[in-house]
């Protein structure tokens, strides 16, 4: 994740992470939230799938 932040900072380009999780998979959802909290210069989207 930090490499993606560095890449965004070094290149000035937008970096987006789309984190997909199934609606009933709380572990993956919470893991995504944990990763999202660790980075600030990268857009991080949590996307629920059914």
Secondary structure as UniProt FT lines:
FT   HELIX           2..11
FT   STRAND          16..22
FT   TURN            23..24
FT   HELIX           26..38
FT   STRAND          43..49
//
